[in-house]
Amino acid sequence: MSQEKVDRYKQEKANRKKIMRKQKVMNIVRKGVLALAAIALVAWLGYSAYDIYDSGKERVVAEVNYDAVTNYLNGLSAQDTAE
């Protein structure tokens, strides 16, 4: 081995605990990011499926009779023209 390789090996051996800890932390971070992405994907798929299911339901339609309001407004405008 050349002296450069020997020096590099000694430096790696001296910092091995630090390097191992850094790799473990990066693995945990990587797994956390992947877990968050998976949870977001599942939530989005669930929401989309519920939205599709909900849009297929029949909606209740209410009819409103505005005759009384129209008559009242017509009565007000008739009074304004009579005065």
Biopython code that builds the backbone (N, CA, C, O; Angstrom):
import numpy as np
from Bio.PDB.StructureBuilder import StructureBuilder

atoms = [
    (1, "MET", "N", (0.841, -1.182, 0.000)),
    (1, "MET", "CA", (0.000, 0.000, 0.000)),
    (1, "MET", "C", (0.884, 1.243, 0.000)),
    (1, "MET", "O", (1.951, 1.286, 0.613)),
    (2, "SER", "N", (0.407, 2.219, -0.692)),
    (2, "SER", "CA", (1.155, 3.468, -0.687)),
    (2, "SER", "C", (0.897, 4.202, 0.626)),
    (2, "SER", "O", (-0.043, 3.885, 1.355)),
    (3, "GLN", "N", (1.719, 5.155, 0.906)),
    (3, "GLN", "CA", (1.599, 5.910, 2.158)),
    (3, "GLN", "C", (0.280, 6.676, 2.187)),
    (3, "GLN", "O", (-0.314, 6.846, 3.252)),
    (4, "GLU", "N", (-0.174, 7.131, 1.047)),
    (4, "GLU", "CA", (-1.440, 7.865, 0.975)),
    (4, "GLU", "C", (-2.600, 6.969, 1.387)),
    (4, "GLU", "O", (-3.484, 7.399, 2.128)),
    (5, "LYS", "N", (-2.603, 5.731, 0.913)),
    (5, "LYS", "CA", (-3.654, 4.785, 1.273)),
    (5, "LYS", "C", (-3.597, 4.442, 2.753)),
    (5, "LYS", "O", (-4.635, 4.305, 3.401)),
    (6, "VAL", "N", (-2.417, 4.306, 3.279)),
    (6, "VAL", "CA", (-2.252, 3.991, 4.693)),
    (6, "VAL", "C", (-2.780, 5.148, 5.544)),
    (6, "VAL", "O", (-3.479, 4.925, 6.532)),
    (7, "ASP", "N", (-2.455, 6.351, 5.169)),
    (7, "ASP", "CA", (-2.928, 7.530, 5.916)),
    (7, "ASP", "C", (-4.449, 7.642, 5.853)),
    (7, "ASP", "O", (-5.096, 7.956, 6.853)),
    (8, "ARG", "N", (-5.015, 7.387, 4.682)),
    (8, "ARG", "CA", (-6.467, 7.447, 4.523)),
    (8, "ARG", "C", (-7.142, 6.376, 5.382)),
    (8, "ARG", "O", (-8.166, 6.643, 6.010)),
    (9, "TYR", "N", (-6.579, 5.178, 5.411)),
    (9, "TYR", "CA", (-7.130, 4.099, 6.231)),
    (9, "TYR", "C", (-7.073, 4.454, 7.708)),
    (9, "TYR", "O", (-8.032, 4.210, 8.441)),
    (10, "LYS", "N", (-5.969, 5.022, 8.149)),
    (10, "LYS", "CA", (-5.841, 5.418, 9.551)),
    (10, "LYS", "C", (-6.848, 6.507, 9.905)),
    (10, "LYS", "O", (-7.422, 6.496, 10.994)),
    (11, "GLN", "N", (-7.058, 7.432, 9.000)),
    (11, "GLN", "CA", (-8.023, 8.510, 9.251)),
    (11, "GLN", "C", (-9.443, 7.943, 9.294)),
    (11, "GLN", "O", (-10.234, 8.334, 10.153)),
    (12, "GLU", "N", (-9.772, 7.046, 8.398)),
    (12, "GLU", "CA", (-11.099, 6.420, 8.412)),
    (12, "GLU", "C", (-11.303, 5.605, 9.675)),
    (12, "GLU", "O", (-12.390, 5.612, 10.254)),
    (13, "LYS", "N", (-10.262, 4.900, 10.105)),
    (13, "LYS", "CA", (-10.357, 4.101, 11.314)),
    (13, "LYS", "C", (-10.556, 5.002, 12.536)),
    (13, "LYS", "O", (-11.308, 4.653, 13.446)),
    (14, "ALA", "N", (-9.901, 6.135, 12.561)),
    (14, "ALA", "CA", (-10.032, 7.067, 13.685)),
    (14, "ALA", "C", (-11.424, 7.687, 13.717)),
    (14, "ALA", "O", (-11.946, 7.964, 14.797)),
    (15, "ASN", "N", (-12.028, 7.908, 12.568)),
    (15, "ASN", "CA", (-13.343, 8.559, 12.479)),
    (15, "ASN", "C", (-14.472, 7.572, 12.217)),
    (15, "ASN", "O", (-15.571, 7.979, 11.840)),
    (16, "ARG", "N", (-14.219, 6.284, 12.409)),
    (16, "ARG", "CA", (-15.202, 5.269, 12.059)),
    (16, "ARG", "C", (-16.516, 5.442, 12.818)),
    (16, "ARG", "O", (-17.584, 5.321, 12.218)),
    (17, "LYS", "N", (-16.465, 5.721, 14.114)),
    (17, "LYS", "CA", (-17.692, 5.894, 14.905)),
    (17, "LYS", "C", (-18.495, 7.087, 14.395)),
    (17, "LYS", "O", (-19.720, 7.029, 14.288)),
    (18, "LYS", "N", (-17.795, 8.149, 14.087)),
    (18, "LYS", "CA", (-18.463, 9.352, 13.579)),
    (18, "LYS", "C", (-19.119, 9.069, 12.219)),
    (18, "LYS", "O", (-20.249, 9.481, 11.958)),
    (19, "ILE", "N", (-18.385, 8.361, 11.371)),
    (19, "ILE", "CA", (-18.904, 8.032, 10.040)),
    (19, "ILE", "C", (-20.105, 7.099, 10.153)),
    (19, "ILE", "O", (-21.102, 7.285, 9.456)),
    (20, "MET", "N", (-20.018, 6.098, 11.023)),
    (20, "MET", "CA", (-21.129, 5.160, 11.202)),
    (20, "MET", "C", (-22.365, 5.890, 11.729)),
    (20, "MET", "O", (-23.476, 5.648, 11.259)),
    (21, "ARG", "N", (-22.175, 6.776, 12.698)),
    (21, "ARG", "CA", (-23.302, 7.524, 13.250)),
    (21, "ARG", "C", (-23.948, 8.405, 12.180)),
    (21, "ARG", "O", (-25.172, 8.502, 12.100)),
    (22, "LYS", "N", (-23.126, 9.036, 11.373)),
    (22, "LYS", "CA", (-23.640, 9.889, 10.302)),
    (22, "LYS", "C", (-24.449, 9.068, 9.294)),
    (22, "LYS", "O", (-25.493, 9.516, 8.820)),
    (23, "GLN", "N", (-23.963, 7.862, 8.968)),
    (23, "GLN", "CA", (-24.691, 6.998, 8.038)),
    (23, "GLN", "C", (-26.021, 6.541, 8.633)),
    (23, "GLN", "O", (-27.026, 6.475, 7.925)),
    (24, "LYS", "N", (-26.034, 6.225, 9.929)),
    (24, "LYS", "CA", (-27.274, 5.811, 10.578)),
    (24, "LYS", "C", (-28.287, 6.942, 10.572)),
    (24, "LYS", "O", (-29.468, 6.726, 10.299)),
    (25, "VAL", "N", (-27.821, 8.153, 10.876)),
    (25, "VAL", "CA", (-28.726, 9.307, 10.885)),
    (25, "VAL", "C", (-29.289, 9.545, 9.489)),
    (25, "VAL", "O", (-30.481, 9.812, 9.338)),
    (26, "MET", "N", (-28.454, 9.452, 8.485)),
    (26, "MET", "CA", (-28.928, 9.661, 7.113)),
    (26, "MET", "C", (-29.925, 8.572, 6.701)),
    (26, "MET", "O", (-30.881, 8.858, 5.980)),
    (27, "ASN", "N", (-29.717, 7.343, 7.144)),
    (27, "ASN", "CA", (-30.676, 6.276, 6.852)),
    (27, "ASN", "C", (-32.015, 6.544, 7.525)),
    (27, "ASN", "O", (-33.069, 6.322, 6.930)),
    (28, "ILE", "N", (-31.971, 7.023, 8.771)),
    (28, "ILE", "CA", (-33.212, 7.344, 9.482)),
    (28, "ILE", "C", (-33.940, 8.486, 8.783)),
    (28, "ILE", "O", (-35.159, 8.440, 8.614)),
    (29, "VAL", "N", (-33.196, 9.508, 8.379)),
    (29, "VAL", "CA", (-33.812, 10.645, 7.673)),
    (29, "VAL", "C", (-34.419, 10.183, 6.357)),
    (29, "VAL", "O", (-35.527, 10.585, 6.003)),
    (30, "ARG", "N", (-33.698, 9.347, 5.641)),
    (30, "ARG", "CA", (-34.187, 8.842, 4.350)),
    (30, "ARG", "C", (-35.475, 8.037, 4.540)),
    (30, "ARG", "O", (-36.430, 8.191, 3.778)),
    (31, "LYS", "N", (-35.490, 7.179, 5.562)),
    (31, "LYS", "CA", (-36.690, 6.387, 5.832)),
    (31, "LYS", "C", (-37.848, 7.280, 6.262)),
    (31, "LYS", "O", (-38.993, 7.019, 5.894)),
    (32, "GLY", "N", (-37.569, 8.326, 7.032)),
    (32, "GLY", "CA", (-38.618, 9.257, 7.456)),
    (32, "GLY", "C", (-39.235, 9.993, 6.282)),
    (32, "GLY", "O", (-40.455, 10.144, 6.204)),
    (33, "VAL", "N", (-38.388, 10.450, 5.369)),
    (33, "VAL", "CA", (-38.892, 11.157, 4.183)),
    (33, "VAL", "C", (-39.732, 10.217, 3.324)),
    (33, "VAL", "O", (-40.786, 10.607, 2.822)),
    (34, "LEU", "N", (-39.270, 8.988, 3.155)),
    (34, "LEU", "CA", (-40.042, 8.013, 2.371)),
    (34, "LEU", "C", (-41.368, 7.683, 3.046)),
    (34, "LEU", "O", (-42.384, 7.511, 2.372)),
    (35, "ALA", "N", (-41.363, 7.594, 4.372)),
    (35, "ALA", "CA", (-42.604, 7.318, 5.097)),
    (35, "ALA", "C", (-43.591, 8.468, 4.939)),
    (35, "ALA", "O", (-44.782, 8.241, 4.727)),
    (36, "LEU", "N", (-43.099, 9.704, 5.040)),
    (36, "LEU", "CA", (-43.981, 10.860, 4.850)),
    (36, "LEU", "C", (-44.549, 10.891, 3.434)),
    (36, "LEU", "O", (-45.726, 11.198, 3.242)),
    (37, "ALA", "N", (-43.726, 10.579, 2.454)),
    (37, "ALA", "CA", (-44.204, 10.555, 1.073)),
    (37, "ALA", "C", (-45.262, 9.462, 0.894)),
    (37, "ALA", "O", (-46.262, 9.669, 0.207)),
    (38, "ALA", "N", (-45.039, 8.307, 1.511)),
    (38, "ALA", "CA", (-46.014, 7.218, 1.399)),
    (38, "ALA", "C", (-47.328, 7.592, 2.083)),
    (38, "ALA", "O", (-48.403, 7.317, 1.551)),
    (39, "ILE", "N", (-47.245, 8.218, 3.259)),
    (39, "ILE", "CA", (-48.457, 8.645, 3.964)),
    (39, "ILE", "C", (-49.211, 9.688, 3.147)),
    (39, "ILE", "O", (-50.437, 9.641, 3.059)),
    (40, "ALA", "N", (-48.480, 10.633, 2.548)),
    (40, "ALA", "CA", (-49.123, 11.653, 1.720)),
    (40, "ALA", "C", (-49.803, 11.014, 0.514)),
    (40, "ALA", "O", (-50.904, 11.417, 0.140)),
    (41, "LEU", "N", (-49.167, 10.035, -0.090)),
    (41, "LEU", "CA", (-49.754, 9.357, -1.249)),
    (41, "LEU", "C", (-51.019, 8.600, -0.868)),
    (41, "LEU", "O", (-52.020, 8.665, -1.582)),
    (42, "VAL", "N", (-50.983, 7.888, 0.244)),
    (42, "VAL", "CA", (-52.152, 7.142, 0.698)),
    (42, "VAL", "C", (-53.289, 8.098, 1.055)),
    (42, "VAL", "O", (-54.447, 7.833, 0.729)),
    (43, "ALA", "N", (-52.967, 9.209, 1.722)),
    (43, "ALA", "CA", (-53.994, 10.190, 2.076)),
    (43, "ALA", "C", (-54.612, 10.795, 0.821)),
    (43, "ALA", "O", (-55.829, 10.965, 0.750)),
    (44, "TRP", "N", (-53.788, 11.118, -0.166)),
    (44, "TRP", "CA", (-54.297, 11.697, -1.407)),
    (44, "TRP", "C", (-55.187, 10.694, -2.140)),
    (44, "TRP", "O", (-56.247, 11.057, -2.650)),
    (45, "LEU", "N", (-54.758, 9.444, -2.190)),
    (45, "LEU", "CA", (-55.584, 8.425, -2.848)),
    (45, "LEU", "C", (-56.906, 8.228, -2.112)),
    (45, "LEU", "O", (-57.951, 8.072, -2.744)),
    (46, "GLY", "N", (-56.867, 8.233, -0.784)),
    (46, "GLY", "CA", (-58.087, 8.093, 0.001)),
    (46, "GLY", "C", (-59.035, 9.252, -0.220)),
    (46, "GLY", "O", (-60.239, 9.053, -0.385)),
    (47, "TYR", "N", (-58.499, 10.460, -0.225)),
    (47, "TYR", "CA", (-59.329, 11.640, -0.455)),
    (47, "TYR", "C", (-59.933, 11.601, -1.850)),
    (47, "TYR", "O", (-61.116, 11.895, -2.026)),
    (48, "SER", "N", (-59.132, 11.243, -2.835)),
    (48, "SER", "CA", (-59.639, 11.177, -4.212)),
    (48, "SER", "C", (-60.732, 10.119, -4.347)),
    (48, "SER", "O", (-61.742, 10.349, -5.011)),
    (49, "ALA", "N", (-60.532, 8.974, -3.726)),
    (49, "ALA", "CA", (-61.540, 7.914, -3.796)),
    (49, "ALA", "C", (-62.828, 8.363, -3.118)),
    (49, "ALA", "O", (-63.914, 8.114, -3.640)),
    (50, "TYR", "N", (-62.729, 9.018, -1.966)),
    (50, "TYR", "CA", (-63.923, 9.498, -1.280)),
    (50, "TYR", "C", (-64.616, 10.572, -2.105)),
    (50, "TYR", "O", (-65.845, 10.607, -2.165)),
    (51, "ASP", "N", (-63.844, 11.450, -2.741)),
    (51, "ASP", "CA", (-64.435, 12.505, -3.566)),
    (51, "ASP", "C", (-65.192, 11.903, -4.751)),
    (51, "ASP", "O", (-66.278, 12.365, -5.099)),
    (52, "ILE", "N", (-64.622, 10.885, -5.360)),
    (52, "ILE", "CA", (-65.312, 10.217, -6.478)),
    (52, "ILE", "C", (-66.573, 9.527, -5.982)),
    (52, "ILE", "O", (-67.617, 9.597, -6.632)),
    (53, "TYR", "N", (-66.484, 8.862, -4.839)),
    (53, "TYR", "CA", (-67.657, 8.190, -4.266)),
    (53, "TYR", "C", (-68.736, 9.205, -3.917)),
    (53, "TYR", "O", (-69.915, 8.975, -4.187)),
    (54, "ASP", "N", (-68.345, 10.324, -3.321)),
    (54, "ASP", "CA", (-69.295, 11.341, -2.890)),
    (54, "ASP", "C", (-69.940, 12.046, -4.087)),
    (54, "ASP", "O", (-71.110, 12.423, -4.020)),
    (55, "SER", "N", (-69.193, 12.227, -5.174)),
    (55, "SER", "CA", (-69.759, 12.906, -6.336)),
    (55, "SER", "C", (-70.785, 12.024, -7.048)),
    (55, "SER", "O", (-71.630, 12.544, -7.777)),
    (56, "GLY", "N", (-70.736, 10.718, -6.857)),
    (56, "GLY", "CA", (-71.688, 9.808, -7.489)),
    (56, "GLY", "C", (-73.024, 9.745, -6.781)),
    (56, "GLY", "O", (-73.995, 9.230, -7.336)),
    (57, "LYS", "N", (-73.091, 10.263, -5.558)),
    (57, "LYS", "CA", (-74.354, 10.232, -4.816)),
    (57, "LYS", "C", (-75.343, 11.231, -5.399)),
    (57, "LYS", "O", (-74.963, 12.246, -5.983)),
    (58, "GLU", "N", (-76.621, 10.916, -5.224)),
    (58, "GLU", "CA", (-77.665, 11.830, -5.679)),
    (58, "GLU", "C", (-77.787, 12.970, -4.679)),
    (58, "GLU", "O", (-77.865, 12.743, -3.472)),
    (59, "ARG", "N", (-77.801, 14.164, -5.177)),
    (59, "ARG", "CA", (-77.874, 15.338, -4.309)),
    (59, "ARG", "C", (-79.334, 15.742, -4.107)),
    (59, "ARG", "O", (-80.161, 15.616, -5.011)),
    (60, "VAL", "N", (-79.628, 16.224, -2.913)),
    (60, "VAL", "CA", (-80.968, 16.671, -2.591)),
    (60, "VAL", "C", (-81.164, 18.057, -3.204)),
    (60, "VAL", "O", (-80.349, 18.960, -3.014)),
    (61, "VAL", "N", (-82.258, 18.202, -3.937)),
    (61, "VAL", "CA", (-82.551, 19.470, -4.579)),
    (61, "VAL", "C", (-83.756, 20.079, -3.881)),
    (61, "VAL", "O", (-84.789, 19.430, -3.712)),
    (62, "ALA", "N", (-83.610, 21.318, -3.486)),
    (62, "ALA", "CA", (-84.705, 22.021, -2.828)),
    (62, "ALA", "C", (-85.215, 23.112, -3.768)),
    (62, "ALA", "O", (-84.439, 23.865, -4.356)),
    (63, "GLU", "N", (-86.524, 23.176, -3.889)),
    (63, "GLU", "CA", (-87.122, 24.218, -4.723)),
    (63, "GLU", "C", (-87.607, 25.340, -3.817)),
    (63, "GLU", "O", (-88.229, 25.109, -2.780)),
    (64, "VAL", "N", (-87.307, 26.546, -4.238)),
    (64, "VAL", "CA", (-87.690, 27.712, -3.450)),
    (64, "VAL", "C", (-88.704, 28.517, -4.255)),
    (64, "VAL", "O", (-88.495, 28.798, -5.435)),
    (65, "ASN", "N", (-89.790, 28.880, -3.611)),
    (65, "ASN", "CA", (-90.818, 29.672, -4.251)),
    (65, "ASN", "C", (-90.591, 31.139, -3.886)),
    (65, "ASN", "O", (-90.735, 31.536, -2.729)),
    (66, "TYR", "N", (-90.237, 31.928, -4.888)),
    (66, "TYR", "CA", (-89.955, 33.345, -4.682)),
    (66, "TYR", "C", (-91.150, 34.236, -5.011)),
    (66, "TYR", "O", (-90.984, 35.448, -5.145)),
    (67, "ASP", "N", (-92.333, 33.677, -5.144)),
    (67, "ASP", "CA", (-93.497, 34.472, -5.517)),
    (67, "ASP", "C", (-93.783, 35.573, -4.498)),
    (67, "ASP", "O", (-94.099, 36.699, -4.882)),
    (68, "ALA", "N", (-93.677, 35.265, -3.216)),
    (68, "ALA", "CA", (-93.973, 36.265, -2.183)),
    (68, "ALA", "C", (-92.979, 37.420, -2.253)),
    (68, "ALA", "O", (-93.376, 38.577, -2.114)),
    (69, "VAL", "N", (-91.716, 37.137, -2.463)),
    (69, "VAL", "CA", (-90.695, 38.185, -2.551)),
    (69, "VAL", "C", (-90.934, 39.027, -3.799)),
    (69, "VAL", "O", (-90.849, 40.254, -3.750)),
    (70, "THR", "N", (-91.230, 38.372, -4.914)),
    (70, "THR", "CA", (-91.480, 39.098, -6.152)),
    (70, "THR", "C", (-92.694, 40.007, -6.013)),
    (70, "THR", "O", (-92.658, 41.158, -6.449)),
    (71, "ASN", "N", (-93.770, 39.503, -5.410)),
    (71, "ASN", "CA", (-94.968, 40.327, -5.208)),
    (71, "ASN", "C", (-94.670, 41.517, -4.306)),
    (71, "ASN", "O", (-95.159, 42.621, -4.548)),
    (72, "TYR", "N", (-93.868, 41.296, -3.267)),
    (72, "TYR", "CA", (-93.517, 42.386, -2.345)),
    (72, "TYR", "C", (-92.714, 43.458, -3.078)),
    (72, "TYR", "O", (-92.989, 44.650, -2.941)),
    (73, "LEU", "N", (-91.727, 43.033, -3.853)),
    (73, "LEU", "CA", (-90.905, 44.008, -4.580)),
    (73, "LEU", "C", (-91.728, 44.731, -5.641)),
    (73, "LEU", "O", (-91.545, 45.930, -5.854)),
    (74, "ASN", "N", (-92.627, 44.019, -6.303)),
    (74, "ASN", "CA", (-93.497, 44.672, -7.284)),
    (74, "ASN", "C", (-94.420, 45.667, -6.591)),
    (74, "ASN", "O", (-94.701, 46.736, -7.132)),
    (75, "GLY", "N", (-94.890, 45.321, -5.400)),
    (75, "GLY", "CA", (-95.741, 46.235, -4.638)),
    (75, "GLY", "C", (-94.979, 47.493, -4.235)),
    (75, "GLY", "O", (-95.541, 48.587, -4.260)),
    (76, "LEU", "N", (-93.726, 47.355, -3.868)),
    (76, "LEU", "CA", (-92.912, 48.521, -3.512)),
    (76, "LEU", "C", (-92.685, 49.419, -4.713)),
    (76, "LEU", "O", (-92.771, 50.642, -4.600)),
    (77, "SER", "N", (-92.401, 48.833, -5.848)),
    (77, "SER", "CA", (-92.157, 49.658, -7.046)),
    (77, "SER", "C", (-93.460, 50.286, -7.534)),
    (77, "SER", "O", (-93.442, 51.374, -8.111)),
    (78, "ALA", "N", (-94.586, 49.616, -7.310)),
    (78, "ALA", "CA", (-95.878, 50.192, -7.701)),
    (78, "ALA", "C", (-96.203, 51.393, -6.815)),
    (78, "ALA", "O", (-96.763, 52.377, -7.297)),
    (79, "GLN", "N", (-95.863, 51.328, -5.535)),
    (79, "GLN", "CA", (-96.111, 52.455, -4.645)),
    (79, "GLN", "C", (-95.251, 53.642, -5.014)),
    (79, "GLN", "O", (-95.707, 54.783, -4.936)),
    (80, "ASP", "N", (-93.995, 53.394, -5.421)),
    (80, "ASP", "CA", (-93.086, 54.474, -5.801)),
    (80, "ASP", "C", (-93.577, 55.194, -7.063)),
    (80, "ASP", "O", (-93.426, 56.411, -7.172)),
    (81, "THR", "N", (-94.155, 54.469, -8.004)),
    (81, "THR", "CA", (-94.648, 55.107, -9.221)),
    (81, "THR", "C", (-95.989, 55.814, -8.957)),
    (81, "THR", "O", (-96.314, 56.777, -9.652)),
    (82, "ALA", "N", (-96.766, 55.361, -7.975)),
    (82, "ALA", "CA", (-98.054, 55.988, -7.662)),
    (82, "ALA", "C", (-97.827, 57.308, -6.942)),
    (82, "ALA", "O", (-98.651, 58.215, -7.060)),
    (83, "GLU", "N", (-96.759, 57.440, -6.216)),
    (83, "GLU", "CA", (-96.523, 58.673, -5.457)),
    (83, "GLU", "C", (-96.011, 59.707, -6.342)),
    (83, "GLU", "O", (-95.746, 60.824, -5.899)),
]
sb = StructureBuilder()
sb.init_structure("model")
sb.init_model(0)
sb.init_chain("A")
sb.init_seg("    ")
for serial, (resi, resn, name, xyz) in enumerate(atoms, 1):
    if name == "N":
        sb.init_residue(resn, " ", resi, " ")
    sb.init_atom(name, np.array(xyz, "f"), 0.0, 1.0, " ", f" {name:<3s}", serial, name[0])
structure = sb.get_structure()
